[in-house]
Amino acid sequence: MLRTITVGSCVSVQGTFERQLENGKIQVRVGERVFAGNPVAKKAD
């Protein structure tokens, strides 16, 4: 599943969902790298 996170105040990363952390952040994988950040809210219908 593809997910988008924010890292810092203005950097977004989109990658494959890895896992949810205890602090509410999630990890996504982009190639060999794993990034952790706050998930971006889904778009309202």
PQR file of N, CA, C, O and H, with PARSE charges and radii, in Angstrom:
ATOM      1  N   MET A   1       0.840  -1.166   0.000 -0.4000 1.5000
ATOM      2  CA  MET A   1       0.000   0.000   0.000 -0.0000 2.0000
ATOM      3  C   MET A   1       0.893   1.240   0.000  0.5500 1.7000
ATOM      4  O   MET A   1       1.814   1.340   0.811 -0.5500 1.4000
ATOM      5  N   LEU A   2       0.635   2.158  -0.879 -0.4000 1.5000
ATOM      6  CA  LEU A   2       1.397   3.393  -1.005 -0.0000 2.0000
ATOM      7  C   LEU A   2       0.880   4.406   0.007  0.5500 1.7000
ATOM      8  O   LEU A   2      -0.327   4.629   0.095 -0.5500 1.4000
ATOM      9  H   LEU A   2      -0.113   2.077  -1.538  0.4000 1.0000
ATOM     10  N   ARG A   3       1.781   5.022   0.773 -0.4000 1.5000
ATOM     11  CA  ARG A   3       1.398   6.018   1.777 -0.0000 2.0000
ATOM     12  C   ARG A   3       2.307   7.230   1.643  0.5500 1.7000
ATOM     13  O   ARG A   3       3.429   7.130   1.146 -0.5500 1.4000
ATOM     14  H   ARG A   3       2.762   4.841   0.701  0.4000 1.0000
ATOM     15  N   THR A   4       1.808   8.378   2.091 -0.4000 1.5000
ATOM     16  CA  THR A   4       2.565   9.620   2.069 -0.0000 2.0000
ATOM     17  C   THR A   4       2.749  10.109   3.499  0.5500 1.7000
ATOM     18  O   THR A   4       1.808  10.097   4.292 -0.5500 1.4000
ATOM     19  H   THR A   4       0.896   8.460   2.494  0.4000 1.0000
ATOM     20  N   ILE A   5       3.968  10.538   3.826 -0.4000 1.5000
ATOM     21  CA  ILE A   5       4.259  11.090   5.141 -0.0000 2.0000
ATOM     22  C   ILE A   5       4.927  12.443   4.986  0.5500 1.7000
ATOM     23  O   ILE A   5       5.456  12.769   3.924 -0.5500 1.4000
ATOM     24  H   ILE A   5       4.732  10.547   3.182  0.4000 1.0000
ATOM     25  N   THR A   6       4.899  13.230   6.058 -0.4000 1.5000
ATOM     26  CA  THR A   6       5.646  14.484   6.083 -0.0000 2.0000
ATOM     27  C   THR A   6       6.835  14.300   7.011  0.5500 1.7000
ATOM     28  O   THR A   6       6.717  13.769   8.116 -0.5500 1.4000
ATOM     29  H   THR A   6       4.470  12.965   6.921  0.4000 1.0000
ATOM     30  N   VAL A   7       7.983  14.756   6.528 -0.4000 1.5000
ATOM     31  CA  VAL A   7       9.219  14.710   7.299 -0.0000 2.0000
ATOM     32  C   VAL A   7       9.661  16.157   7.447  0.5500 1.7000
ATOM     33  O   VAL A   7      10.060  16.785   6.467 -0.5500 1.4000
ATOM     34  H   VAL A   7       8.079  15.187   5.631  0.4000 1.0000
ATOM     35  N   GLY A   8       9.597  16.681   8.635 -0.4000 1.5000
ATOM     36  CA  GLY A   8       9.897  18.089   8.836 -0.0000 2.0000
ATOM     37  C   GLY A   8       8.670  18.928   8.510  0.5500 1.7000
ATOM     38  O   GLY A   8       7.545  18.431   8.543 -0.5500 1.4000
ATOM     39  H   GLY A   8       9.274  16.171   9.431  0.4000 1.0000
ATOM     40  N   SER A   9       8.887  20.203   8.195 -0.4000 1.5000
ATOM     41  CA  SER A   9       7.753  21.102   7.980 -0.0000 2.0000
ATOM     42  C   SER A   9       7.270  21.143   6.532  0.5500 1.7000
ATOM     43  O   SER A   9       6.114  21.485   6.284 -0.5500 1.4000
ATOM     44  H   SER A   9       9.801  20.607   8.169  0.4000 1.0000
ATOM     45  N   CYS A  10       8.134  20.802   5.569 -0.4000 1.5000
ATOM     46  CA  CYS A  10       7.706  20.955   4.177 -0.0000 2.0000
ATOM     47  C   CYS A  10       8.200  19.850   3.244  0.5500 1.7000
ATOM     48  O   CYS A  10       8.122  20.005   2.026 -0.5500 1.4000
ATOM     49  H   CYS A  10       9.073  20.524   5.771  0.4000 1.0000
ATOM     50  N   VAL A  11       8.700  18.752   3.777 -0.4000 1.5000
ATOM     51  CA  VAL A  11       9.192  17.656   2.947 -0.0000 2.0000
ATOM     52  C   VAL A  11       8.232  16.487   3.058  0.5500 1.7000
ATOM     53  O   VAL A  11       7.932  16.028   4.161 -0.5500 1.4000
ATOM     54  H   VAL A  11       8.763  18.626   4.767  0.4000 1.0000
ATOM     55  N   SER A  12       7.744  15.998   1.911 -0.4000 1.5000
ATOM     56  CA  SER A  12       6.859  14.838   1.871 -0.0000 2.0000
ATOM     57  C   SER A  12       7.582  13.678   1.200  0.5500 1.7000
ATOM     58  O   SER A  12       8.385  13.869   0.287 -0.5500 1.4000
ATOM     59  H   SER A  12       7.989  16.371   1.016  0.4000 1.0000
ATOM     60  N   VAL A  13       7.279  12.462   1.676 -0.4000 1.5000
ATOM     61  CA  VAL A  13       7.864  11.250   1.112 -0.0000 2.0000
ATOM     62  C   VAL A  13       6.726  10.285   0.849  0.5500 1.7000
ATOM     63  O   VAL A  13       5.853  10.100   1.697 -0.5500 1.4000
ATOM     64  H   VAL A  13       6.627  12.306   2.418  0.4000 1.0000
ATOM     65  N   GLN A  14       6.732   9.670  -0.321 -0.4000 1.5000
ATOM     66  CA  GLN A  14       5.715   8.682  -0.670 -0.0000 2.0000
ATOM     67  C   GLN A  14       6.412   7.353  -0.910  0.5500 1.7000
ATOM     68  O   GLN A  14       7.376   7.270  -1.670 -0.5500 1.4000
ATOM     69  H   GLN A  14       7.441   9.820  -1.011  0.4000 1.0000
ATOM     70  N   GLY A  15       5.907   6.312  -0.246 -0.4000 1.5000
ATOM     71  CA  GLY A  15       6.521   5.004  -0.388 -0.0000 2.0000
ATOM     72  C   GLY A  15       5.599   3.904   0.090  0.5500 1.7000
ATOM     73  O   GLY A  15       4.435   4.147   0.409 -0.5500 1.4000
ATOM     74  H   GLY A  15       5.123   6.380   0.371  0.4000 1.0000
ATOM     75  N   THR A  16       6.126   2.694   0.137 -0.4000 1.5000
ATOM     76  CA  THR A  16       5.370   1.524   0.553 -0.0000 2.0000
ATOM     77  C   THR A  16       5.303   1.476   2.074  0.5500 1.7000
ATOM     78  O   THR A  16       6.322   1.605   2.752 -0.5500 1.4000
ATOM     79  H   THR A  16       7.072   2.497  -0.122  0.4000 1.0000
ATOM     80  N   PHE A  17       4.091   1.290   2.607 -0.4000 1.5000
ATOM     81  CA  PHE A  17       3.885   1.239   4.053 -0.0000 2.0000
ATOM     82  C   PHE A  17       4.691   0.101   4.661  0.5500 1.7000
ATOM     83  O   PHE A  17       4.651  -1.024   4.162 -0.5500 1.4000
ATOM     84  H   PHE A  17       3.263   1.186   2.056  0.4000 1.0000
ATOM     85  N   GLU A  18       5.429   0.387   5.741 -0.4000 1.5000
ATOM     86  CA  GLU A  18       6.199  -0.625   6.461 -0.0000 2.0000
ATOM     87  C   GLU A  18       5.522  -0.989   7.774  0.5500 1.7000
ATOM     88  O   GLU A  18       5.140  -2.141   7.980 -0.5500 1.4000
ATOM     89  H   GLU A  18       5.462   1.301   6.145  0.4000 1.0000
ATOM     90  N   ARG A  19       5.370   0.004   8.677 -0.4000 1.5000
ATOM     91  CA  ARG A  19       4.728  -0.267   9.959 -0.0000 2.0000
ATOM     92  C   ARG A  19       4.354   1.025  10.653  0.5500 1.7000
ATOM     93  O   ARG A  19       4.838   2.099  10.296 -0.5500 1.4000
ATOM     94  H   ARG A  19       5.680   0.940   8.509  0.4000 1.0000
ATOM     95  N   GLN A  20       3.474   0.910  11.665 -0.4000 1.5000
ATOM     96  CA  GLN A  20       3.059   2.052  12.477 -0.0000 2.0000
ATOM     97  C   GLN A  20       3.863   2.027  13.769  0.5500 1.7000
ATOM     98  O   GLN A  20       4.041   0.973  14.379 -0.5500 1.4000
ATOM     99  H   GLN A  20       3.082   0.037  11.955  0.4000 1.0000
ATOM    100  N   LEU A  21       4.344   3.181  14.177 -0.4000 1.5000
ATOM    101  CA  LEU A  21       5.124   3.302  15.398 -0.0000 2.0000
ATOM    102  C   LEU A  21       4.217   3.657  16.573  0.5500 1.7000
ATOM    103  O   LEU A  21       3.091   4.112  16.371 -0.5500 1.4000
ATOM    104  H   LEU A  21       4.199   4.038  13.681  0.4000 1.0000
ATOM    105  N   GLU A  22       4.701   3.452  17.799 -0.4000 1.5000
ATOM    106  CA  GLU A  22       3.901   3.711  19.001 -0.0000 2.0000
ATOM    107  C   GLU A  22       3.527   5.181  19.161  0.5500 1.7000
ATOM    108  O   GLU A  22       2.509   5.490  19.781 -0.5500 1.4000
ATOM    109  H   GLU A  22       5.616   3.083  17.962  0.4000 1.0000
ATOM    110  N   ASN A  23       4.319   6.078  18.620 -0.4000 1.5000
ATOM    111  CA  ASN A  23       4.081   7.510  18.774 -0.0000 2.0000
ATOM    112  C   ASN A  23       3.132   8.082  17.716  0.5500 1.7000
ATOM    113  O   ASN A  23       2.958   9.298  17.641 -0.5500 1.4000
ATOM    114  H   ASN A  23       5.146   5.826  18.116  0.4000 1.0000
ATOM    115  N   GLY A  24       2.518   7.219  16.899 -0.4000 1.5000
ATOM    116  CA  GLY A  24       1.568   7.672  15.887 -0.0000 2.0000
ATOM    117  C   GLY A  24       2.166   7.891  14.513  0.5500 1.7000
ATOM    118  O   GLY A  24       1.432   8.061  13.539 -0.5500 1.4000
ATOM    119  H   GLY A  24       2.660   6.231  16.960  0.4000 1.0000
ATOM    120  N   LYS A  25       3.479   7.891  14.420 -0.4000 1.5000
ATOM    121  CA  LYS A  25       4.132   8.045  13.120 -0.0000 2.0000
ATOM    122  C   LYS A  25       4.129   6.700  12.400  0.5500 1.7000
ATOM    123  O   LYS A  25       3.902   5.657  13.014 -0.5500 1.4000
ATOM    124  H   LYS A  25       4.074   7.753  15.211  0.4000 1.0000
ATOM    125  N   ILE A  26       4.385   6.734  11.087 -0.4000 1.5000
ATOM    126  CA  ILE A  26       4.478   5.496  10.315 -0.0000 2.0000
ATOM    127  C   ILE A  26       5.809   5.474   9.567  0.5500 1.7000
ATOM    128  O   ILE A  26       6.452   6.508   9.388 -0.5500 1.4000
ATOM    129  H   ILE A  26       4.569   7.581  10.588  0.4000 1.0000
ATOM    130  N   GLN A  27       6.205   4.295   9.140 -0.4000 1.5000
ATOM    131  CA  GLN A  27       7.409   4.131   8.343 -0.0000 2.0000
ATOM    132  C   GLN A  27       7.015   3.716   6.935  0.5500 1.7000
ATOM    133  O   GLN A  27       6.125   2.887   6.744 -0.5500 1.4000
ATOM    134  H   GLN A  27       5.682   3.455   9.285  0.4000 1.0000
ATOM    135  N   VAL A  28       7.699   4.310   5.938 -0.4000 1.5000
ATOM    136  CA  VAL A  28       7.506   3.933   4.541 -0.0000 2.0000
ATOM    137  C   VAL A  28       8.869   3.601   3.939  0.5500 1.7000
ATOM    138  O   VAL A  28       9.892   4.150   4.348 -0.5500 1.4000
ATOM    139  H   VAL A  28       8.422   4.983   6.093  0.4000 1.0000
ATOM    140  N   ARG A  29       8.868   2.700   2.970 -0.4000 1.5000
ATOM    141  CA  ARG A  29      10.103   2.280   2.300 -0.0000 2.0000
ATOM    142  C   ARG A  29      10.129   2.837   0.888  0.5500 1.7000
ATOM    143  O   ARG A  29       9.156   2.732   0.140 -0.5500 1.4000
ATOM    144  H   ARG A  29       8.037   2.254   2.638  0.4000 1.0000
ATOM    145  N   VAL A  30      11.269   3.437   0.538 -0.4000 1.5000
ATOM    146  CA  VAL A  30      11.529   3.922  -0.819 -0.0000 2.0000
ATOM    147  C   VAL A  30      12.840   3.278  -1.246  0.5500 1.7000
ATOM    148  O   VAL A  30      13.921   3.723  -0.861 -0.5500 1.4000
ATOM    149  H   VAL A  30      12.059   3.522   1.146  0.4000 1.0000
ATOM    150  N   GLY A  31      12.729   2.228  -2.045 -0.4000 1.5000
ATOM    151  CA  GLY A  31      13.922   1.482  -2.433 -0.0000 2.0000
ATOM    152  C   GLY A  31      14.516   0.799  -1.218  0.5500 1.7000
ATOM    153  O   GLY A  31      13.851   0.004  -0.554 -0.5500 1.4000
ATOM    154  H   GLY A  31      11.851   1.866  -2.358  0.4000 1.0000
ATOM    155  N   GLU A  32      15.783   1.114  -0.927 -0.4000 1.5000
ATOM    156  CA  GLU A  32      16.465   0.520   0.232 -0.0000 2.0000
ATOM    157  C   GLU A  32      16.320   1.362   1.496  0.5500 1.7000
ATOM    158  O   GLU A  32      16.695   0.915   2.580 -0.5500 1.4000
ATOM    159  H   GLU A  32      16.324   1.759  -1.467  0.4000 1.0000
ATOM    160  N   ARG A  33      15.781   2.575   1.372 -0.4000 1.5000
ATOM    161  CA  ARG A  33      15.695   3.497   2.519 -0.0000 2.0000
ATOM    162  C   ARG A  33      14.333   3.427   3.180  0.5500 1.7000
ATOM    163  O   ARG A  33      13.316   3.221   2.518 -0.5500 1.4000
ATOM    164  H   ARG A  33      15.477   2.939   0.491  0.4000 1.0000
ATOM    165  N   VAL A  34      14.325   3.604   4.506 -0.4000 1.5000
ATOM    166  CA  VAL A  34      13.086   3.633   5.284 -0.0000 2.0000
ATOM    167  C   VAL A  34      12.997   4.996   5.953  0.5500 1.7000
ATOM    168  O   VAL A  34      13.944   5.441   6.601 -0.5500 1.4000
ATOM    169  H   VAL A  34      15.152   3.772   5.043  0.4000 1.0000
ATOM    170  N   PHE A  35      11.847   5.661   5.791 -0.4000 1.5000
ATOM    171  CA  PHE A  35      11.612   6.978   6.371 -0.0000 2.0000
ATOM    172  C   PHE A  35      10.483   6.877   7.382  0.5500 1.7000
ATOM    173  O   PHE A  35       9.555   6.088   7.203 -0.5500 1.4000
ATOM    174  H   PHE A  35      11.078   5.300   5.264  0.4000 1.0000
ATOM    175  N   ALA A  36      10.556   7.678   8.453 -0.4000 1.5000
ATOM    176  CA  ALA A  36       9.498   7.754   9.449 -0.0000 2.0000
ATOM    177  C   ALA A  36       8.991   9.181   9.493  0.5500 1.7000
ATOM    178  O   ALA A  36       9.768  10.132   9.411 -0.5500 1.4000
ATOM    179  H   ALA A  36      11.309   8.320   8.599  0.4000 1.0000
ATOM    180  N   GLY A  37       7.669   9.323   9.624 -0.4000 1.5000
ATOM    181  CA  GLY A  37       7.079  10.655   9.698 -0.0000 2.0000
ATOM    182  C   GLY A  37       5.609  10.577   9.989  0.5500 1.7000
ATOM    183  O   GLY A  37       5.052   9.499  10.195 -0.5500 1.4000
ATOM    184  H   GLY A  37       7.038   8.551   9.690  0.4000 1.0000
ATOM    185  N   ASN A  38       4.983  11.738  10.004 -0.4000 1.5000
ATOM    186  CA  ASN A  38       3.544  11.821  10.274 -0.0000 2.0000
ATOM    187  C   ASN A  38       2.760  11.521   9.001  0.5500 1.7000
ATOM    188  O   ASN A  38       3.074  12.062   7.940 -0.5500 1.4000
ATOM    189  H   ASN A  38       5.435  12.614   9.837  0.4000 1.0000
ATOM    190  N   PRO A  39       1.742  10.664   9.097 -0.5600 1.5000
ATOM    191  CA  PRO A  39       0.954  10.363   7.902  0.2800 2.0000
ATOM    192  C   PRO A  39       0.158  11.576   7.428  0.5500 1.7000
ATOM    193  O   PRO A  39      -0.311  12.377   8.237 -0.5500 1.4000
ATOM    194  N   VAL A  40       0.012  11.701   6.124 -0.4000 1.5000
ATOM    195  CA  VAL A  40      -0.799  12.762   5.524 -0.0000 2.0000
ATOM    196  C   VAL A  40      -2.245  12.300   5.541  0.5500 1.7000
ATOM    197  O   VAL A  40      -2.537  11.156   5.192 -0.5500 1.4000
ATOM    198  H   VAL A  40       0.393  11.051   5.467  0.4000 1.0000
ATOM    199  N   ALA A  41      -3.150  13.181   5.944 -0.4000 1.5000
ATOM    200  CA  ALA A  41      -4.576  12.842   6.011 -0.0000 2.0000
ATOM    201  C   ALA A  41      -5.101  12.502   4.629  0.5500 1.7000
ATOM    202  O   ALA A  41      -4.698  13.107   3.635 -0.5500 1.4000
ATOM    203  H   ALA A  41      -2.913  14.110   6.228  0.4000 1.0000
ATOM    204  N   LYS A  42      -5.999  11.537   4.570 -0.4000 1.5000
ATOM    205  CA  LYS A  42      -6.586  11.156   3.289 -0.0000 2.0000
ATOM    206  C   LYS A  42      -7.526  12.244   2.801  0.5500 1.7000
ATOM    207  O   LYS A  42      -8.132  12.963   3.594 -0.5500 1.4000
ATOM    208  H   LYS A  42      -6.326  11.045   5.377  0.4000 1.0000
ATOM    209  N   LYS A  43      -7.635  12.352   1.496 -0.4000 1.5000
ATOM    210  CA  LYS A  43      -8.498  13.348   0.862 -0.0000 2.0000
ATOM    211  C   LYS A  43      -9.961  13.003   1.114  0.5500 1.7000
ATOM    212  O   LYS A  43     -10.353  11.842   1.002 -0.5500 1.4000
ATOM    213  H   LYS A  43      -7.142  11.767   0.852  0.4000 1.0000
ATOM    214  N   ALA A  44     -10.761  13.992   1.451 -0.4000 1.5000
ATOM    215  CA  ALA A  44     -12.190  13.777   1.671 -0.0000 2.0000
ATOM    216  C   ALA A  44     -12.889  13.552   0.336  0.5500 1.7000
ATOM    217  O   ALA A  44     -12.507  14.144  -0.673 -0.5500 1.4000
ATOM    218  H   ALA A  44     -10.443  14.936   1.542  0.4000 1.0000
ATOM    219  N   ASP A  45     -13.903  12.707   0.327 -0.4000 1.5000
ATOM    220  CA  ASP A  45     -14.647  12.438  -0.911 -0.0000 2.0000
ATOM    221  C   ASP A  45     -15.603  13.545  -1.272  0.5500 1.7000
ATOM    222  O   ASP A  45     -16.295  13.457  -2.286 -0.5500 1.4000
ATOM    223  H   ASP A  45     -14.214  12.226   1.147  0.4000 1.0000
TER
END
